[in-house]
């Protein structure tokens, strides 16, 4: 059976974790053709002591890019360069 990338994803150790509230694991997942960020925190049940994953999913949207703002050029630049 061939690998089908639809409705699947990956989750790995978050090597970029710098703060306690950052996810322990991060990755991406595709569901019905849409891509999402997948984050996971390893937690412990207070009553039973059993470990479990708490997960969050966020749409993988393109990051907004900053538009370059060009300042008007001084008219002196229009003169020929003397060298």
N, C-alpha and C positions, 0 to 999 in steps of 0.2 A: 504494500500500500504506500503510495507517494505521500510525502509530507505536505500538509495543507496549512498554510500560515494564517488562515482565517480562524477567528475565535480562539486565538492562542497568544501567548506572550512569554516574557522572561522576567525573572526577579532574582537579583543577586545582592550580595553584601554591598552596602553603601560606603564606598571608600572615601567619599567626600564629606562624611558626617563630621561636623565641627562643633555642634551644640547638642545638648541632651535631648531636645525636642525634635531634632532631625530624624527622619526615618532610619531604621536599622538596615532595611533592604529597599532597593528601588529598581524600577525597570519600566517596561512598557507592555501594553496588551492591545490587541486588535479584536474588536467585537463588532460583528456585522459590517465589516469594512471601515470602521472608524477607529482611529488610534487614540489611546489614552496613556497617561502616565500612571504607573502603579507603585504605590508606596506601602511599606509594611513595617510595623513595630512589633518586636518580640515582647510579649507581656506575660505576666504570671497571674493566674486566678488567685485572689486573696483567700478564698475559702478552701479550695482544693489543692493549691500549689501547682496545678498543672499549667504548663506553658502553652500559649496560643499566639496566633498572629492577629493583630488589628490592622485592617487594610483601608486604604483610601484610593479612589480613582478620580482622575481629573482629565478633562479633554486635552489632548495634545494639540494646542493651537499654535500657529506661528507667532513667534515673538515680534512685537511691534518694533520696527526699525526707526531709528531717529533720522529725520530728514535733515540733510545738510542745508544749512542756511548760508548763502553766499552774500557777503557784504559787497556793496557797490565799490567798484575800482576807482581810485582817484584818477582824474583826467590827466595828470602828469605822466601816467603810465603809457598814454597814447603817443608820447613824443618818442622819437628815435633814440636808441641807446647809443651813447657817445663812444663806445669801444668796439 
